[in-house]
Amino acid sequence: MIERIDHIGIAVRSIDEAKGFWQALGLQIEGIEEVPHEGVRVAFLQVGASRIELLEATTEESPIARFLKKRGPGIHHLCLKSGDVRADDAALREAGYRVLRPEPTRGAGGCWVQFVHPESTGGVLLELSEGEHAES
């Protein structure tokens, strides 16, 4: 069951360079974490009940690096907080929607995540997230 918007993921060339803008708005980075199997560093900024996630590629083969090469910096995905990402994953598959992974995997903060292909969502990469980061 979807509970709320968890975060908006923004691809940046450098977290260190991008964070100044957000800090000028009074937002603070909660922490920076590397997710090696995704080839990305992430930084979360709390904005009320939701967050902004800055995404920096750590390898040239990572999805974020490919996104930056093709589109440049900008909104990468929208993440919804799920109370049960496995059930949401199964419901989407059963309804014929395209998800990107064979099953949910661990993401930043140890949460369970699944991505839904933009072809199924009207052009937006959608992340479903359950767990530690999504609980804040």
C-alpha positions in Angstrom: 0.0 0.0 0.0 1.3 3.4 -1.0 1.5 5.8 2.0 3.1 9.1 0.7 5.8 10.6 -1.5 9.1 9.6 0.1 11.5 11.5 -2.0 12.4 13.0 -5.3 15.7 11.8 -6.7 17.9 14.4 -8.5 20.9 13.3 -10.6 23.9 15.7 -10.0 27.4 15.7 -11.2 28.7 16.3 -7.7 26.9 16.3 -4.4 29.5 18.7 -3.0 28.8 21.2 -5.8 25.0 20.8 -5.7 24.4 20.9 -2.0 25.2 24.7 -1.8 21.9 25.6 -3.5 19.8 23.5 -1.2 21.7 24.8 1.9 21.0 28.3 0.7 17.3 27.4 1.0 17.9 26.3 4.6 17.9 22.6 4.0 20.6 20.4 5.5 22.1 17.1 4.3 21.2 14.4 6.8 24.1 12.2 5.6 25.9 10.9 2.6 26.0 7.2 1.8 27.5 5.1 -1.0 25.5 2.3 -2.5 28.3 0.3 -4.2 26.2 -2.2 -6.1 24.3 0.7 -7.7 27.4 2.8 -8.4 26.0 5.8 -6.6 26.5 8.2 -3.7 23.4 9.6 -2.2 22.6 12.6 0.1 19.2 13.1 1.6 17.8 16.5 2.5 14.6 16.6 4.7 11.7 18.7 3.4 8.8 18.3 5.7 7.5 14.7 5.5 9.4 14.1 2.3 13.0 14.4 1.1 15.2 15.3 -1.8 17.8 12.7 -2.7 20.9 14.0 -4.5 22.4 11.2 -6.7 26.1 11.2 -7.8 27.6 8.5 -9.9 30.6 6.6 -8.6 31.2 4.6 -11.7 30.9 5.4 -15.4 28.6 2.4 -15.9 26.1 3.3 -13.2 22.5 4.2 -14.1 23.1 7.7 -12.8 26.2 8.1 -15.0 24.2 7.0 -18.0 21.3 9.4 -17.1 23.8 12.3 -16.8 25.4 11.5 -20.1 22.1 11.3 -21.9 20.0 14.1 -20.1 22.4 16.0 -17.9 21.5 16.9 -14.3 17.9 16.9 -13.2 15.0 14.9 -11.8 15.8 11.2 -12.1 12.9 9.6 -10.2 10.0 9.9 -7.9 9.9 7.6 -4.9 6.7 6.5 -3.1 6.8 5.1 0.4 5.3 1.6 0.4 4.0 -0.3 3.4 4.7 -3.5 1.6 7.0 -3.2 -1.4 6.8 -6.9 -2.2 2.9 -6.8 -2.4 3.0 -3.6 -4.5 5.6 -5.3 -6.8 3.4 -8.4 -7.2 0.3 -6.3 -7.9 2.0 -4.3 -10.6 3.4 -7.4 -12.2 0.0 -9.1 -12.1 -1.6 -6.0 -13.7 1.0 -6.2 -16.6 3.2 -3.2 -15.6 6.9 -3.3 -16.2 9.2 -3.4 -13.2 13.0 -3.2 -13.6 14.2 -5.8 -11.2 13.3 -9.5 -10.8 12.4 -8.7 -7.2 12.9 -5.9 -4.7 16.5 -5.2 -3.6 18.2 -3.3 -0.9 18.8 0.4 -1.5 20.2 3.4 0.4 19.6 3.2 4.1 18.9 -0.5 4.0 15.4 0.0 2.6 13.7 -2.4 0.1 13.2 -0.9 -3.3 11.7 -1.7 -6.7 11.7 0.5 -9.7 8.9 0.8 -12.2 9.8 1.5 -15.9 8.8 4.9 -17.2 6.8 3.1 -20.0 4.4 2.0 -17.3 4.0 5.3 -15.5 3.6 7.8 -18.2 7.2 8.7 -18.5 8.4 8.9 -14.9 10.9 6.4 -13.4 9.1 5.4 -10.2 10.8 3.9 -7.1 8.8 2.1 -4.4 10.6 2.0 -1.1 9.9 0.3 2.2 12.0 0.5 5.3 14.5 2.6 7.2 14.8 5.6 4.9 11.1 5.5 4.0 10.1 5.5 7.6 11.5 9.0 8.5 
